[in-house]
Amino acid sequence: MKSIFVLLDSIITIYLWIIIINALLSWLIAFNILNTQNRFVFSILDATHKMTDPVLNKIRNFIPIFGSIDISPVVLILLLMFLRNLLFEIFAPGLF
């Protein structure tokens, strides 16, 4: 049972890092530090967009964009951290 929760925790942690990498890359591209003409940068950005955009678009439907600031990644990170903590509190209180 403990291994299932460790696996879920690892998956959520990896997805959190993908969200952070996506946000950092989009900032670096917005400030012209990175160029999307570079194939490596484009492939990483494309992969992170494909993994995060379906969930972020659902959050963007409920949360308005404040000017040019998109807080949907922050909301998703908070929701994933809450989900991870909730899983461990409800289903595995004595394991950890």
C-alpha positions in Angstrom: 0.0 0.0 0.0 2.9 2.3 0.8 4.4 1.9 -2.7 1.1 3.1 -4.3 1.2 6.3 -2.4 4.9 6.8 -3.1 4.2 6.3 -6.8 1.3 8.8 -6.7 3.5 11.2 -4.9 6.3 10.8 -7.5 3.9 11.3 -10.4 2.5 14.5 -8.8 6.0 15.8 -8.0 7.1 15.2 -11.6 4.0 17.0 -12.9 4.7 19.9 -10.6 8.2 20.2 -12.1 6.8 20.1 -15.6 4.5 23.0 -14.7 7.4 25.0 -13.3 9.6 24.3 -16.3 6.7 25.4 -18.6 6.2 28.7 -16.7 10.0 29.4 -16.7 10.4 28.7 -20.4 7.4 30.9 -21.3 8.9 33.8 -19.2 12.3 33.4 -20.8 10.7 33.4 -24.3 8.6 36.4 -23.4 11.7 38.4 -22.4 13.6 37.3 -25.5 16.2 35.3 -23.6 15.3 32.1 -25.4 14.3 31.9 -29.0 11.8 29.4 -30.3 13.7 29.1 -33.5 16.0 26.8 -31.6 14.7 23.3 -32.1 15.7 22.1 -28.7 13.9 25.0 -26.9 10.9 24.5 -29.2 10.7 20.8 -28.6 10.8 21.2 -24.8 8.3 24.0 -24.8 6.0 22.0 -27.1 6.2 19.0 -24.9 5.5 20.9 -21.7 2.6 22.7 -23.4 1.1 19.5 -24.5 1.3 18.1 -21.0 0.0 21.1 -19.1 -2.3 23.0 -21.4 -5.4 20.7 -21.1 -5.5 21.2 -17.3 -4.5 24.8 -17.3 -7.1 25.7 -19.9 -9.8 24.3 -17.6 -8.5 26.4 -14.8 -8.4 29.5 -17.1 -12.1 29.1 -17.7 -12.8 29.8 -14.1 -10.0 32.3 -13.1 -9.7 35.5 -15.0 -6.3 36.7 -16.4 -5.1 39.8 -14.6 -3.7 41.9 -17.4 -0.9 39.9 -18.8 -0.4 37.8 -15.7 -1.6 34.2 -15.8 -2.0 32.7 -12.3 -3.4 29.4 -13.5 0.0 27.6 -13.0 0.0 28.8 -9.4 -3.5 27.6 -8.9 -2.7 24.2 -10.4 0.4 23.8 -8.2 -1.6 24.6 -5.1 -4.3 22.1 -6.1 -1.8 19.4 -6.7 -0.1 20.0 -3.4 -3.5 19.9 -1.7 -4.4 16.7 -3.5 -1.1 15.1 -2.5 -1.5 16.0 1.1 -5.1 14.9 1.1 -4.2 11.5 -0.3 -1.7 10.9 2.4 -3.9 12.1 5.2 -7.0 10.2 4.3 -5.6 6.9 2.9 -2.3 6.5 4.6 -2.3 8.2 8.0 -0.2 5.6 9.8 2.3 4.8 7.0 4.4 7.9 7.2 
